[in-house]
Amino acid sequence: MTIFRSEIWKNGRFVRLWAAQLISLVGDQIYLIALPWLVYDVTHSGSSMSLSFAFEMLPYLIFSLLGGVLSDKWNRKHVLVLGNVLAVLPLLLVYLLSQYGVLASWHIYLCSFVLSCIVSLILPAFESAIPSLVERAELVHANSLSEVTNSTMTLLGPLLAGILIALVGARYAVLLNAGSFLFAGLLYLFLRFDERSPRSERLTGSVIFSSFKEGFLFVTRHRMIRIGVALSTLNNITVGAYTVILIFHMRQSMGLSAEATGLVMTLSAVSSLLVSAWLAPNLSQKLSKGLTMVGSLALSGFGIVFVGLSSHMAVLILAQGVYMGAITLFTINWRTLRQEVTPKDMIGRVSGVCRGIAFAGASLGGFLGGVTLTYVHHATLLVIEGVIIALVSLTALRSPLVQSHDVAELEYRSL
């Protein structure tokens, strides 16, 4: 069975939510290449590329937490609409500064920071909306379809970005990302959200703090989620260094053009599409989510190792494909596990706490990548990262996340 034959397509409200996500991801995937490319054009530095990613990830630590509270205690629709519209502003500023030839690296760092503050408010609202629109049995399919969207845009976005950058420059790719946020915000505006969505209430400082505290305690005292957060953070520390080092590796060591870089990212993304459309829905019926999470994360480490060892474009595409497919499988199962074990009125906060901790790891990875690139060759650094993530993730095989098959282990225990 593939996701394209799933009953999830009969759920009109979820399909409309998914369509809005699709529009936003079109620009995001282009921006993923355009931003480090723009930084390289300004600085010609791999360390600066890594630091830009660190600044982009840093706000998720705080603003994901606030976004989770807003999703549970305010109104998801308002969060999604306002967040997408506001995200246009920093992107538009980068475009204008570049257009007039006054763009500096600190401008990019600052705008990336502001954009991430806004986006980190949106993500918990989207994740918490899914369980309110679909039944528990449909969660894997809903999250798989969400990842199909992500994989499809990962497939098409870099290719479009490479062509766009080659033809008109990175600034126009940034402008396109701004347009996608605006379009998605307008689409959310005309959506009818589930009546069971949280009702707006006055958010005082004490309400925000107590709501965050409740979500934080849930995460820290639930054994399954606690281990999942640890694995996700491990992954994000690696990603924080890996994402920009990969582009630097392709441009600096392999001498790939913008078009070739986009082609590598596009072809390797096929694995993510296959995993989310076919493997994840079928594997969920055979293996526990915990075992799938550990196995896929270890596999991603091996993918990173072979990316670092690659010197030919075909090997690079294959290794990057293994990495992307494995991370997609991990993401689907981790998100579904969170949604299954968390009460619906707490999903936003739990998502915000989990994302905040994990993205703090991404920011740390970005800073570490920027520092270590000064002393360690980027190919060697990739191999070291891959070995570490594979070995550490395998230690979770003996944890309750994998060893427990009792449904009661998935349920929240009273504090």
Disulfide bonds with the S-S distance in Angstrom:
none
